[in-house]
Amino acid sequence: MSAVSLRDVTPADVPAVLDFVRMLAAYERQPERFTAKPAAMHDALFGPAPLSRGMLAWQGARPVGLVLWHTTFSPFSATPGYWVANIVVAEDCRGQGIGRAFFGELARRLVAEGGSAIGWGVKRWNAPSIGFYQSLGAEGDPGISERMSLGGAALARLAETA
């Protein structure tokens, strides 16, 4: 393995970001959910009110991993946290410590900000990722029975009735 470096994404990285998100959608068996366009991703990361932050892992000139996250807030502790929206490592680079490097850097940043926790979701069938997360010391949240989302037609219907 050649040395891996991490750096925050730049506007020039948007095509690589989209490639990794597309790769993750396929891995998670839902490629049809990938609809992101370059302009929308650019605005989400670099617009006047960014919605997300991102970091790429590099081996030389090749991007080999991506993590996207945003800041959350815990009213219980009145502290910030991070929600990892996506983390993906190129298939031929898994097991080389890239995921651990991403989470280590996120932990370092969050602790420096006075934060309290990093959260994310993982598919129940994704045993390799669950094992990796547990190796970091992560635990499932027994207080959450299901992670919920409201989108698509259901979101539109609710918006119409509000």
N, C-alpha and C positions, 0 to 999 in steps of 0.2 A: 504494500500500500504506500502510495506517495503521500506526502504531508497534506493535511486538510486545513484550509483556512476558512474562517467564517467572516462574513461582512454583511452589513445591512443592505437591503436591496436599494437600487437606484432606478430612476426612470428607464434607463437603458436595459434594465433587467426584466422588464414586463414580459417580453416573449418567453424567457426562461421560466418565470413565475407561472405563466399560463400553461406551459408544457408540463410542469410538475403537478399542477392542479388537475390537468387532464389525465395524467398518469395515475394520480390518486383516485380519481373518479372511476377509472377502469378497474383498478385494483379492488376498490370497494364494491364492485359489481353494479355500478350505477352510472355508466358513461353518459346516459341520456340526461343526467342532471347537470352535466358540464355545459353551460351556456355563456360563460363569461367572455366578454369582448375586450380587446386591448384598451380601448378608451375608458371603459368602466373600471377595469383593474387599475389603470393609471390613476384615475380619480380616487378610487378607494384607498390607494396607498400614498398618493402625493397631492391630492386636491386640497382645497382651502380648509376642509375639515376631514382629515384622514380618518378612515374607519378601521384601518388595520396597519400593522407593521409587519415587516418581513425580513428574513435573513436567509442568505444562500450559503451553502457549503461549497467550497471549490477544491478541486485537485488540479493544480496548475491552472490552465485556462478553461477547464471543464466544470460546469456547475453539476454537483452530485447530490444535492439535497436542498430542501426548502422547508422553512417553518414560517407560518403566518399566525399572528396572535393579535389580540387587542386587550386593552386594560378593562378590568372589571372593578367592582366596588363591593366590599362586604359591609353591610350596615351593622352586622353584629360586632365587628372589630373596628369599624371605621377606617379600614385600610384598603389599599389597592391590591389587586390580584391580576393575573393574566389568564386569559382563556386562549388556549391553542386551538385555532380553527382548523389548521392543516399542518401535518408534519409528514414529509415523504423523503425517502432516500432512494436513489437509483438502485434498481434491483441488484446490479453487479457490485454495488458498494455497501450493501447491508452487512452488518456484523463487523464493521471496521471502526466503530466508536463514533460515528457521525451523529446519530440520534442522541447519544450521551453528551456529546459536545454541545449540541443545540440546547438540550435541557439544562446543562450546566451553565451555559451563558445566560439563558433566561432566568435561572435561579439567581445568578450573580447580580443581574440587573434589578430583579424584583426586590431582593434583599436590600440593595443600595437605595431603592425607592421607599423602603419601609413597608413593603408588601407582605401579605400573609399566605398566599397559596397560588399554585398554578393548577388549572383545571383543563380537562379535555374530555372528549367522548371517544369511545372505541367500540367497534362492532363486536358483539358477543362471540361471533365465529372466528375472530382474528386472534387466535391463541398465540402466534409468535409475537404480536405487538403487546398483548396483555402480559406475557412473560417478560418482555423487555421493560415495560413500565413498572412491573413489580420489582425487577432488579434494581430500579432506581430508588425504590422505597415507596412508590405510589400504592395507594389502596383504593378500592372501590368505595363509593360513598353510600353507606347503608341507609342514610336518610332520604335517598332519592330512589324511588321505585322505578321510575321511567324518565328518560329524557324526552321532553315534548318539543314539538315545533308546530308552527301554524304557517302554512305557505300555500302558494298556488291558488286554486279555485276557492279553497276554504278561507284563505286570507281575503280574497276579493269579495266573497259573500259577506264576511263579517264587516269589512269596511263599508259596504253598501248599506248595511243595516244600522250602522252607528249614528 
